[in-house]
């Protein structure tokens, strides 16, 4: 499983970072980017779905690998 | 909410209420809503549900006239209507022309919240680095100490006003620390912010008076930091490079103004509403004690349900959306709290579910004007609630009828007496 943050849509809410710092980090403006090229480590699939479902900008998607 | 209680507990609000003529009753919420109606302040949810069913973008002629969208998808779309909907005057009621001042009502009045692109873009980039999760580390430690100190002050009494003695005391101190302003200013900050955004909404002269007080105060602070740099936000903004120089004084003064008007009563309202909820819902209160893993989703759910802030836009031109034609200058209230209760988007939207998993709430707005301080606010709320629940896990409303709610721009309890063992 991979996650993808759409940098055009992200407005820096940082809710994904607060829920899953194992999966994303934020830059100096608070905009999110994927860790590990978006690869979701085993056991964190639920968290990946959680950050998708909590992004108010609809900026995060899951790409099933 | 009785008149006597209000007069007794909140003299400033009572004085304003006494000076305002009695309003006509609301005939139809879809064509005549009243943002200051006592029933609407206590329970806006019922009115929004009716609007969503019958007329999802409602209108009123009251207070200069405004439009009120109530559906999640409409708020999402309208937040992205830039530049058609301008943010230059984000207060829900415009000041009369005679009270508008050139130096304090341009884009720099409280940039970036009062700016449209392109000024919005560079002012936002200047401010955001100070409010990322990592940029607020110092404030987090300070807030933890502060919340304990405040609770130390009243825990032995067995009761307190959770709004006045606790919620209201936290954000002004955090903001004062962030700005680098002495904590002795806290009572003034509370008075000034209520003057601009709460009590002044229906009293333009009062609002203009406090606008000028805030501006004069920060003009002096900025002049001081130019001469005597310190380790604080005002200094950092003074030293931020812009177009080969530094941010102009007027921009920095406006950004300081923003810290007060956007960072104080907003956050205290969220903390207060959450404490009101926990005081009046035994199951949720005990659940948080027994299931501490819930805190992450619980804070977001309380933000969703009790989202305090309604921002405003003005149509920059005649523009159509959702079957409505907004005329140039029309006021549009960005009803983010209403969007958060749209059952088309949130399952059982009318229920607080502390473990809600799907929660794309828009309490902090969306799009380019997403609240710049949202991480600071979220941290303050989480620390304030966790610390309270750790020290005072059992508490109830002392007198539910004594609770008063402010609204219009920022909804939240202003008087909130609670009792604990």
Interface residues (C-beta under 8 A of the other chain):
Chain A: X11 X12 X13 X14 X15 X17 X18 X19 X26 X28 X29 X30 X50 X53 X54 X55 X56 X57 X58
Chain B: X125 X128 X129 X131 X132 X133 X134 X296 X300 X357 X358 X359 X360 X361 X362 X364 X366 X367 X368 X370 X374 X375 X378
